[in-house]
Amino acid sequence: MAGKACALGFAGWLLVSSLVVVQSLPGPPECKAETLQKVEFGVGSSAAQSEGGAAAGGRSPSVWDIFAKQPGKIQDGSSPAVATDFFNKYKQDIALMKSMGVKNFRMSISWSRLLPQAVKGSSTSPEGVQFYRAVFKELKDNGIEPAVTLYHWDMPQVLQDKYQGLLDRQFIDDFTYFAEVAFKTFGDQVRKWTTFNEPWVTCNLQYGNGDFAPGITYGDSGKWKCGHYLLLAHANAVRVFRQKYNTNKKGRIGMALWSEWSEPWTDKLEGEMR
């Protein structure tokens, strides 16, 4: 068991209702019990993949709402408009988590729900704030700790229309503002934060080859611009969190990286290869 816990990446995802249960790859035999104690297992999801309630409470569209309406873009024709309806069924889903013994839940905040206009200086949606505070309270009441992602691929469509989202430097200021609003509004309920989910996917599939929403092919230029502005936005958000909202050092913040399990082509030493 200790060996399995030391795998550096999670291998598979098993979908259970709106939840995602993590299964790990076998790890190295030297993984020790004290290392296992530092690993916090749980389940995860994201706003676009689970919430639904696309227009509830004044929420504005994300790029996925628009992308999913285009014929042929989503293989089975499904849509984030309803998804697994976590917006209306979060109490049932959290009860299911509790019944499974879950202690940690990774989820994301919909930028479009919290800040419908999305830009720096814009107002929060009271309904959006109320929804997330209710979710965090329900999790706490059931002994489950949230780990909250700020950007899980769901760029507000208003920012995509205004300046092509992650391809413009203005994104840095708008994202930093969104992050600070989230820290300030939910910091009493959330200790663990993730700025971006899988930047490789964002910059290659969203702003490179166009497989993911917004579905526009920007090529290598798009990938590099996206990566540059994303890293600067991440750095700004982390600095704001550490300087203003984590003075007691009890919170944590980072980035969720995408990776695959790799093994060497040969077990020969480099000097023996010809």
Buried (B, 14 or more C-beta within 10 A) or exposed (E): EBBBBBBEEBEEEEEEBBBBBBEBBEBEEEBEEEEBEEEEBBBBBBBBBBBBBBEBBEBBBBBBBBBBEEEEBBEEEEBBBEBBBBBEBBBEBBEBBBEEEBBBBBBBBBBBBBBBBBBBEBEBBEBBBEBBBEBBEBBEEBEBBBBBBBBBBBBBBBBBEBBBBBBBEBBBBBBBBBBBBBBEBBBEBBBBBBBBBBBEBBBBBBBBBBEBBBBBEBEEEBBBBBBBBBBBBBEBBBEBBEEEBBEEEEBEBEBBEEEEEEEEEEEEEEEEEE
